[in-house]
């Protein structure tokens, strides 16, 4: 379950500097609606001192994305462009009292939007990623971004890479490449762990445990981001659910079903469980 700090909740419910800045002379945009997260940052920079006088943002994303963007604007106003560039995503997270590790990519997105806005102000081109260079096509993450975050943050597992970059959080086709990159960057061979299979259970026992895990662990997690989940049916290892609230409208709904709901039920109930979205 994601445990948000009071500061994260405050910045989510009462975001600072939200909206479009009409007199902005620096604009940076990262992410996309298709990926489930997008952030557009507006800066008003004094051309003589290069100090950031104003900062506002528009974002599409979860509570952590909104809170991170809000915190970013608070951090950079009053700083010169060079001082703002020195702000790290860890500082954004620390400003909020910390972020769940699964949500660190939100602070990374804020840092990238800041870099894009400053590049825009200075007339520098931000090279677009070519399709053949993209590692994770679900979230449009290239290999260099994965390597950069592994080096910078000392990442050791696929789960940590996903937390910082979202790569591997969709269809999972890039997980093998992420393991390879982790091995190359960490100078070691990725060992495959063989997990012991859980003993098979009766259908009635499985149904009761699925319901319990959804009610006590998965649903409260989704509600923290304004979503919810309904258990519709359990047919042997096929579990039929419906996403509700913000989750039902989210562009990242399929990833939520596979990498949060299905993964949690496979871990806690039965490794053969398959999540099916009920109509």
QUILINLIN-V903863 format. One record per helix or strand of 3 or more residues. SS is the DSSP state (h for helix, s for strand). FROM is the first residue (numbers start at 1). LEN is the number of residues. Records with the same first field share a line. If there is no record, write none. Layout:
# QUILINLIN-V903863
SS = FROM-LEN / FROM-LEN
This chain:
# QUILINLIN-V903863
h = 6-8 / 33-3 / 63-14 / 81-5 / 89-7 / 101-21 / 131-3 / 143-11 / 158-8 / 175-12 / 203-21 / 246-4 / 253-16
s = 26-7 / 37-9 / 51-10 / 134-3 / 227-9 / 238-8 / 274-4
